């Protein structure tokens, strides 16, 4: 049986004259860094609006959205999701734009996880 041409190119002779196959090592691919998206508390944005944001932009059910809204209210901020840079950046932009259009000072930020 003949070897395919691409495998023959990978062959090299050992010191004793025997042919062997050179093994190629692949570099390990690293996962991209992830980013936490956080909502910050303020004294003006209605709680219902925050719940709506969490449901609309983060796909949370009402009970989970309400729970996170309370955490933002009581602790000052809460992580609402962890995403790749591009997704996190998009979500922050969507939330900030939506809040501004509805004249609320809600702040949404991201930081490396």
C-alpha positions as CSV (number, residue, x, y, z in Angstrom):
1,X,0.0,0.0,0.0
2,X,1.4,3.4,-1.0
3,X,1.5,6.3,1.4
4,X,-0.3,9.5,0.5
5,X,2.0,12.2,-0.8
6,X,1.5,14.5,2.2
7,X,2.6,11.8,4.6
8,X,5.7,11.1,2.6
9,X,6.8,14.7,3.0
10,X,6.6,14.3,6.8
11,X,9.0,11.4,6.7
12,X,12.6,11.8,7.8
13,X,15.4,9.3,8.2
14,X,16.6,8.3,11.6
15,X,20.4,8.1,12.5
16,X,20.3,4.4,11.7
17,X,18.9,4.9,8.2
18,X,15.3,3.8,9.0
19,X,12.5,6.0,7.9
20,X,10.2,7.4,10.6
21,X,7.2,9.7,10.7
22,X,7.8,13.2,12.2
23,X,5.1,14.0,14.7
24,X,3.8,17.5,14.7
25,X,2.8,19.0,18.0
26,X,-0.1,21.4,18.0
27,X,0.0,24.4,20.3
28,X,-2.8,24.3,22.8
29,X,-5.5,26.7,22.0
30,X,-6.4,29.0,24.8
31,X,-9.9,30.0,25.7
32,X,-10.5,33.7,25.2
33,X,-10.6,35.9,28.3
34,X,-14.1,36.3,29.8
35,X,-15.7,39.5,31.1
36,X,-18.2,40.0,33.9
37,X,-21.1,42.3,33.0
38,X,-22.4,44.2,36.1
39,X,-25.3,46.5,36.9
40,X,-24.7,49.3,39.5
41,X,-27.2,50.7,41.9
42,X,-28.5,54.2,41.7
43,X,-31.2,56.1,43.6
44,X,-33.3,56.9,40.6
45,X,-33.8,53.9,38.2
46,X,-37.1,52.1,39.1
47,X,-36.7,48.5,40.2
48,X,-39.2,47.4,37.6
49,X,-37.0,48.9,34.9
50,X,-34.0,47.0,36.1
51,X,-36.0,43.7,36.1
52,X,-37.1,44.5,32.5
53,X,-33.5,45.1,31.5
54,X,-32.4,41.7,33.0
55,X,-35.3,39.9,31.3
56,X,-34.8,41.6,27.9
57,X,-31.0,41.7,27.5
58,X,-29.9,38.8,29.6
59,X,-32.7,36.3,29.0
60,X,-33.5,35.8,32.6
61,X,-36.8,34.7,33.9
62,X,-38.8,37.0,36.1
63,X,-37.9,35.4,39.4
64,X,-34.2,35.4,38.7
65,X,-34.3,38.9,37.3
66,X,-36.1,40.1,40.5
67,X,-33.5,38.3,42.7
68,X,-30.6,40.0,40.8
69,X,-32.3,43.4,40.9
70,X,-32.6,43.1,44.7
71,X,-28.9,42.2,44.9
72,X,-28.1,45.3,42.9
73,X,-30.3,47.4,45.2
74,X,-28.9,45.9,48.5
75,X,-25.2,45.4,47.7
76,X,-24.7,48.3,45.2
77,X,-23.9,46.0,42.2
78,X,-24.3,42.5,40.9
79,X,-22.8,40.4,38.1
80,X,-25.5,39.6,35.6
81,X,-23.4,37.4,33.3
82,X,-20.0,36.4,32.1
83,X,-19.3,36.6,28.4
84,X,-16.5,36.9,25.8
85,X,-15.3,40.5,25.3
86,X,-17.4,41.2,22.2
87,X,-20.7,39.9,23.7
88,X,-20.0,41.7,27.0
89,X,-19.3,44.9,25.2
90,X,-22.5,44.6,23.1
91,X,-24.6,43.9,26.2
92,X,-23.2,46.9,28.1
93,X,-23.9,49.1,25.1
94,X,-27.5,47.8,24.7
95,X,-28.3,48.4,28.4
96,X,-26.7,51.8,28.5
97,X,-28.5,52.9,25.3
98,X,-31.9,51.5,26.5
99,X,-31.5,53.2,29.9
100,X,-30.6,56.6,28.3
101,X,-33.6,56.4,25.9
102,X,-35.8,55.9,28.9
103,X,-34.1,58.7,30.8
104,X,-32.7,56.5,33.6
105,X,-29.1,56.9,34.9
106,X,-28.6,53.1,35.2
107,X,-25.0,52.1,34.9
108,X,-23.8,48.9,33.3
109,X,-20.1,48.0,33.2
110,X,-17.7,45.2,32.4
111,X,-14.4,43.9,33.8
112,X,-12.2,41.0,33.1
113,X,-13.3,37.9,35.0
